[in-house]
Amino acid sequence: MTARPQPLHIRETMSADTINLTADPDRIPHPAITGEKPPLEILLCAPRGFCAGVVRAIDVVERALAIYGPPVYVRHEIVHNKYVVETLKRKGAIFVRELDEVPDSGAPVIFSAHGVAKTVPSNADSRGLTTIDATCPLVTKVHREAEIHHKRGRHVLLVGHSGHPEVVGTMGQLPKGSITLVEDLEQISRLEVADAKNLAWVTQTTLSVDDTKHIVAALKAKFPLITGPHKDDICYATTNRQEAVKEVAPQVDALIVVGSSNSSNSQRLREVAERAGCPITRLVLRAEEIDWEAFGNIRRLGLTAGASAPEVLVEEIIDAFAARYDVSVDQVSVTVEDMSFPLPRELRSEAAE
C-alpha cells in the first residue's frame, strides 16, 4: 500500500479535437464540434471513478472466469454499478442474493467488495463450496478493528447506513448485541450504553466525510472515553472524490455524478455538491437518463463519477453533451492516486498455475 500524496490543485485543459474512445481518465474524448451550439465548459473532477478496491473486485471475477471457466457465482453485486454487473454477466458471472441459489457444481463463489458476515463463509465451508473473497482490504480493516475492540471488552458503535451490504457485513463480524448501528445525530441524543468507559467506534468506508465528522464529534462529546480507529475508516477514494467535488461545485451551474442509485459513495458525492452550493445536482448511470430540460441554460457543468463507475460512462456523458453543446473540457485535480491492492492469493498467477 502506497501512502496517499498530499493534495494538489491542478487544472488540465483538453482540446476539442481529442477524439479517442478509451477508458483512460487522462484522455477525454468527445466529437469535433461544428454548427451553431451554445458553449459549455465541463469541469471534470479528478480523482473520479474506479478506486483500487473496485478494480481489485472486478479483476477477481475476471481472473476467476479465466481460471475456472464460466460460470462463476457472485454473492450480491460485486460492486454497486449496473453497467459493471451486466458486463460481467455477459462474460459468464452469475449473481445471486444468497448461497442457497448456488448449485453443488464445483463452480467458485465470490464474495463482493462490500464484505460479508462471518456466517456466510462458514455456511459455504459447510457445503464444501470453493470461495474467493473480493472484500475491499479497507473494509477488511474495519472488520479487524471491530474484532479487536470486541476482544478488548468494548462495545462497538458502527457509524453507517442501515441495510447497506458493507454495514451488514461489518455488524456480522461480532456476536449479536456486541455492536450498535449509529445513523444520525438524533440517534446519539437518545443512545444508552451499559458501560460508557468501554466503547469504541468504527465507520462505513463510503460515508460523507463532513457528516461523519459531526457524528463522531457528538459521540466524543457524549462519551468522552470512547476509542476510535488509529486512522479514519472512510476510505481514501471516498475522501478524494468528495474533495474534488467541493472544489468544482461552487464554480459550476450544474454537476452530474455518474453512478448507480444504490451506490453509497455516489449518493454522497451528489449530496456534497448540493451542500457546496451547486444549484443543479444529478446522479445518473447512463446518458439516456439525463433530464435535458434541467440543463438547458447552463454554461458550466461539473462532472464526476462514483468509485464503482467506469470511465467509459463518463465519456458517454461527455459525448451526449457534445452533441448538444460546443464543449470544452477542463480537468480539475485535487490529488493523484496511486493505490493498488493485490489479488487474493489463490488467483495470483503462480498459485493459479
VMD Tcl script that draws the C-alpha trace (Angstrom):
set ca {
  {0.00 0.00 0.00}
  {1.41 3.35 -1.06}
  {0.98 6.45 1.06}
  {-1.52 8.93 -0.33}
  {0.14 12.05 -1.80}
  {-0.60 15.49 -0.42}
  {-3.46 17.34 -2.20}
  {-2.65 19.26 -5.35}
  {-4.73 21.77 -7.29}
  {-4.18 21.28 -10.99}
  {-6.30 22.22 -13.98}
  {-5.66 20.46 -17.26}
  {-7.31 21.77 -20.45}
  {-8.47 19.21 -23.00}
  {-8.63 20.29 -26.66}
  {-11.82 19.78 -28.66}
  {-10.08 17.62 -31.24}
  {-9.08 14.94 -28.73}
  {-11.31 12.16 -30.06}
  {-10.33 8.73 -28.76}
  {-12.88 6.45 -27.08}
  {-10.83 4.98 -24.26}
  {-11.20 4.15 -20.58}
  {-8.11 6.19 -19.73}
  {-9.30 9.02 -17.41}
  {-6.43 11.25 -18.54}
  {-7.64 11.29 -22.14}
  {-11.07 12.87 -22.51}
  {-12.77 12.06 -25.83}
  {-15.61 13.94 -27.47}
  {-16.60 14.54 -31.09}
  {-15.41 17.57 -33.01}
  {-17.95 20.33 -32.57}
  {-19.48 22.05 -35.60}
  {-22.60 24.14 -36.20}
  {-24.38 26.61 -34.01}
  {-24.41 25.23 -30.48}
  {-24.31 27.04 -27.15}
  {-20.90 26.92 -25.47}
  {-20.43 24.61 -22.49}
  {-17.36 24.23 -20.31}
  {-17.15 20.90 -18.50}
  {-15.08 20.83 -15.32}
  {-14.07 17.22 -14.89}
  {-13.31 16.22 -11.29}
  {-10.18 14.23 -10.55}
  {-9.88 11.81 -8.93}
  {-13.12 10.18 -10.07}
  {-14.37 6.72 -10.95}
  {-12.85 3.38 -10.07}
  {-10.95 3.06 -6.80}
  {-8.36 0.37 -6.04}
  {-10.87 -1.81 -4.20}
  {-13.30 -1.78 -7.14}
  {-10.52 -2.53 -9.64}
  {-9.45 -5.48 -7.49}
  {-13.01 -6.82 -7.14}
  {-13.65 -6.72 -10.89}
  {-10.26 -8.30 -11.54}
  {-11.17 -11.09 -9.10}
  {-14.26 -12.00 -11.14}
  {-12.46 -11.80 -14.48}
  {-9.47 -13.77 -13.20}
  {-11.75 -16.44 -11.72}
  {-13.55 -16.74 -15.07}
  {-10.20 -17.17 -16.81}
  {-9.00 -19.85 -14.37}
  {-12.18 -21.83 -13.68}
  {-14.20 -21.01 -16.78}
  {-17.82 -19.87 -16.67}
  {-19.94 -19.85 -14.73}
  {-18.63 -18.34 -11.55}
  {-21.13 -17.25 -8.92}
  {-21.02 -13.86 -7.19}
  {-22.95 -13.25 -3.98}
  {-24.64 -9.85 -4.36}
  {-23.41 -7.23 -6.83}
  {-19.61 -7.34 -6.94}
  {-19.71 -3.51 -6.86}
  {-22.70 -1.18 -6.94}
  {-22.82 -0.40 -10.64}
  {-25.35 -1.94 -13.02}
  {-23.15 -1.41 -16.08}
  {-20.29 -3.33 -14.46}
  {-22.60 -6.12 -13.29}
  {-24.21 -6.54 -16.72}
  {-20.78 -6.60 -18.38}
  {-19.60 -9.38 -16.07}
  {-22.85 -11.31 -16.63}
  {-22.12 -11.38 -20.36}
  {-18.72 -12.89 -19.58}
  {-20.23 -15.72 -17.52}
  {-20.70 -14.41 -13.98}
  {-23.96 -15.35 -12.25}
  {-25.09 -13.01 -9.47}
  {-27.09 -14.45 -6.59}
  {-28.55 -12.99 -3.42}
  {-27.81 -15.94 -1.13}
  {-25.69 -19.09 -1.14}
  {-28.70 -21.39 -1.40}
  {-29.01 -20.23 -5.02}
  {-25.58 -21.72 -5.81}
  {-25.68 -25.33 -7.08}
  {-23.22 -28.01 -5.90}
  {-21.44 -27.93 -9.24}
  {-17.89 -27.12 -8.13}
  {-18.08 -23.59 -9.55}
  {-16.47 -20.97 -7.29}
  {-18.43 -18.41 -5.29}
  {-17.08 -14.85 -4.97}
  {-17.95 -12.55 -2.07}
  {-18.48 -8.93 -3.12}
  {-16.24 -5.94 -2.39}
  {-18.59 -4.83 0.39}
  {-17.69 -7.77 2.63}
  {-19.89 -10.40 4.28}
  {-20.88 -11.52 7.76}
  {-18.87 -14.38 9.24}
  {-21.81 -16.74 8.84}
  {-21.58 -16.55 5.03}
  {-18.12 -18.17 4.54}
  {-18.95 -20.54 7.38}
  {-22.08 -21.73 5.57}
  {-20.13 -22.01 2.32}
  {-17.49 -24.17 4.02}
  {-20.16 -26.46 5.44}
  {-21.34 -27.12 1.88}
  {-17.83 -27.61 0.55}
  {-18.09 -24.65 -1.81}
  {-14.97 -23.08 -3.30}
  {-14.99 -19.44 -2.21}
  {-12.99 -16.37 -3.19}
  {-13.14 -13.22 -1.07}
  {-13.17 -9.97 -3.06}
  {-13.81 -7.80 0.02}
  {-12.01 -4.46 -0.29}
  {-8.96 -4.50 2.01}
  {-10.09 -1.20 3.52}
  {-13.40 -2.81 4.51}
  {-11.48 -5.76 5.94}
  {-9.51 -3.23 8.01}
  {-12.77 -2.06 9.62}
  {-13.75 -5.69 10.30}
  {-10.44 -6.32 12.09}
  {-10.79 -3.12 14.12}
  {-14.26 -4.14 15.30}
  {-12.96 -7.58 16.27}
  {-10.04 -6.13 18.24}
  {-12.32 -3.75 20.14}
  {-14.66 -6.64 20.97}
  {-11.79 -8.80 22.23}
  {-10.73 -5.92 24.49}
  {-14.17 -5.80 26.07}
  {-15.50 -2.73 24.24}
  {-18.99 -2.34 22.85}
  {-18.69 -1.15 19.23}
  {-20.68 1.69 17.68}
  {-20.77 1.48 13.88}
  {-21.49 4.74 12.05}
  {-23.22 3.82 8.81}
  {-26.41 3.35 6.81}
  {-28.84 0.60 7.76}
  {-29.20 -2.16 5.19}
  {-26.08 -1.30 3.19}
  {-24.17 -4.54 2.41}
  {-20.98 -3.17 3.97}
  {-22.81 -2.39 7.21}
  {-24.46 -5.83 7.25}
  {-21.04 -7.43 6.77}
  {-19.34 -5.38 9.47}
  {-22.08 -5.99 12.02}
  {-21.86 -9.67 11.18}
  {-18.25 -9.84 12.36}
  {-19.32 -9.71 16.03}
  {-21.80 -11.61 18.19}
  {-25.32 -10.21 18.29}
  {-25.60 -7.38 20.81}
  {-21.90 -6.52 20.64}
  {-22.24 -3.80 18.00}
  {-24.77 -0.98 17.59}
  {-25.50 0.92 14.37}
  {-25.48 4.73 14.63}
  {-27.03 6.51 11.65}
  {-27.51 10.14 12.68}
  {-27.12 12.80 15.35}
  {-30.67 12.37 16.62}
  {-29.96 8.74 17.46}
  {-26.92 9.74 19.53}
  {-29.01 12.02 21.75}
  {-31.08 9.06 22.94}
  {-28.33 6.41 22.84}
  {-27.86 4.48 26.08}
  {-24.95 2.09 26.70}
  {-24.18 -0.32 29.54}
  {-20.60 0.84 30.08}
  {-19.55 4.26 28.76}
  {-15.94 3.57 29.76}
  {-15.63 0.68 27.32}
  {-16.85 1.97 23.99}
  {-15.31 2.15 20.51}
  {-16.46 3.49 17.15}
  {-15.81 2.44 13.56}
  {-17.43 3.67 10.34}
  {-18.66 2.53 6.98}
  {-15.97 3.38 4.40}
  {-18.19 5.28 1.93}
  {-19.83 7.93 4.12}
  {-19.90 11.69 3.75}
  {-16.69 12.98 5.34}
  {-18.42 16.07 6.78}
  {-21.48 14.22 8.10}
  {-19.28 11.64 9.77}
  {-17.18 14.33 11.47}
  {-20.31 15.74 13.09}
  {-21.48 12.31 14.24}
  {-18.07 11.38 15.64}
  {-17.83 14.74 17.43}
  {-21.22 14.09 19.03}
  {-20.13 10.61 20.11}
  {-16.98 12.00 21.71}
  {-18.97 14.73 23.45}
  {-21.42 12.25 24.94}
  {-18.87 9.51 25.63}
  {-15.50 11.22 26.33}
  {-13.68 7.92 26.89}
  {-14.77 6.36 23.57}
  {-11.97 4.81 21.47}
  {-11.65 5.42 17.73}
  {-9.59 3.92 14.91}
  {-5.90 4.83 14.56}
  {-6.70 6.06 11.04}
  {-10.06 7.22 9.65}
  {-12.18 4.39 8.29}
  {-13.64 6.44 5.43}
  {-11.50 5.28 2.54}
  {-9.04 7.45 0.63}
  {-11.10 7.23 -2.58}
  {-14.29 8.45 -0.92}
  {-12.40 11.34 0.66}
  {-10.58 12.34 -2.54}
  {-13.70 12.27 -4.71}
  {-15.61 14.40 -2.23}
  {-12.75 16.92 -2.05}
  {-12.70 17.22 -5.85}
  {-16.46 17.85 -5.89}
  {-16.09 20.53 -3.19}
  {-13.53 22.25 -5.41}
  {-15.68 22.18 -8.55}
  {-19.27 22.51 -7.28}
  {-19.14 26.25 -6.39}
  {-17.79 27.05 -9.86}
  {-20.49 25.41 -12.00}
  {-24.18 25.80 -12.87}
  {-24.85 22.07 -12.55}
  {-23.00 18.91 -11.58}
  {-23.54 15.31 -12.65}
  {-22.36 12.31 -10.66}
  {-22.04 9.20 -12.80}
  {-23.06 6.19 -10.75}
  {-25.83 3.84 -9.67}
  {-28.60 4.90 -7.31}
  {-27.66 2.08 -4.87}
  {-24.05 3.26 -4.66}
  {-23.44 4.92 -1.29}
  {-20.33 6.83 -2.33}
  {-22.08 8.12 -5.48}
  {-25.06 9.34 -3.47}
  {-22.72 11.10 -1.05}
  {-20.99 12.90 -3.96}
  {-24.32 14.31 -5.10}
  {-25.08 15.48 -1.56}
  {-21.63 17.08 -1.24}
  {-22.16 19.02 -4.47}
  {-25.56 20.22 -3.30}
  {-24.20 21.40 0.06}
  {-21.29 23.14 -1.68}
  {-23.78 25.41 -3.42}
  {-24.30 23.81 -6.81}
  {-27.88 24.67 -7.89}
  {-28.49 21.56 -10.03}
  {-27.11 18.16 -8.98}
  {-28.00 14.85 -10.59}
  {-26.95 11.22 -10.16}
  {-27.17 9.32 -13.46}
  {-25.84 6.00 -14.66}
  {-26.10 6.47 -18.42}
  {-26.58 9.36 -20.86}
  {-30.11 8.18 -21.58}
  {-31.09 9.16 -18.01}
  {-30.16 12.83 -18.43}
  {-33.04 15.27 -17.94}
  {-32.09 17.71 -20.69}
  {-34.66 20.31 -19.67}
  {-32.85 20.74 -16.33}
  {-29.59 21.60 -18.12}
  {-30.99 23.88 -20.84}
  {-29.32 27.19 -19.93}
  {-26.11 26.07 -18.22}
  {-22.71 27.34 -19.30}
  {-20.53 25.35 -16.90}
  {-21.05 21.70 -15.94}
  {-19.22 19.74 -13.26}
  {-18.75 16.03 -13.88}
  {-17.52 13.26 -11.59}
  {-18.06 9.54 -11.08}
  {-18.54 7.32 -8.06}
  {-15.84 4.84 -7.10}
  {-17.70 1.98 -8.80}
  {-18.42 3.79 -12.09}
  {-16.18 3.04 -15.12}
  {-14.62 5.84 -17.13}
  {-16.44 4.75 -20.29}
  {-19.69 6.05 -18.73}
  {-18.08 9.43 -18.05}
  {-17.09 9.54 -21.71}
  {-20.64 8.66 -22.73}
  {-21.98 11.62 -20.75}
  {-19.42 13.97 -22.34}
  {-20.38 12.70 -25.81}
  {-24.06 13.30 -25.08}
  {-23.41 16.92 -24.08}
  {-21.07 17.40 -27.05}
  {-23.95 16.51 -29.38}
  {-25.92 19.47 -27.99}
  {-23.27 21.99 -26.92}
  {-19.97 23.42 -28.13}
  {-17.97 21.61 -25.46}
  {-14.59 22.29 -23.90}
  {-13.27 20.16 -21.06}
  {-11.03 21.22 -18.18}
  {-9.85 18.66 -15.67}
  {-9.62 19.88 -12.06}
  {-7.38 17.65 -9.96}
  {-7.02 17.86 -6.18}
  {-4.67 14.90 -5.75}
  {-3.10 11.99 -7.59}
  {-3.99 8.42 -6.60}
  {-1.58 5.52 -6.95}
  {-3.17 2.97 -4.62}
  {-3.43 -0.67 -5.67}
  {-4.29 -3.95 -3.95}
  {-3.06 -7.46 -4.85}
  {-5.48 -10.18 -5.90}
  {-6.42 -12.88 -3.38}
  {-3.62 -15.41 -3.09}
  {-5.49 -18.20 -4.88}
  {-5.89 -16.06 -8.01}
  {-2.34 -14.83 -8.37}
  {-0.54 -16.22 -11.40}
  {1.80 -18.58 -9.58}
  {-1.00 -20.01 -7.38}
  {-3.40 -20.43 -10.29}
  {-0.80 -22.31 -12.29}
}
mol new
graphics top color blue
foreach p $ca { graphics top sphere $p radius 0.5 }
foreach p [lrange $ca 0 end-1] q [lrange $ca 1 end] { graphics top cylinder $p $q radius 0.2 }
display resetview
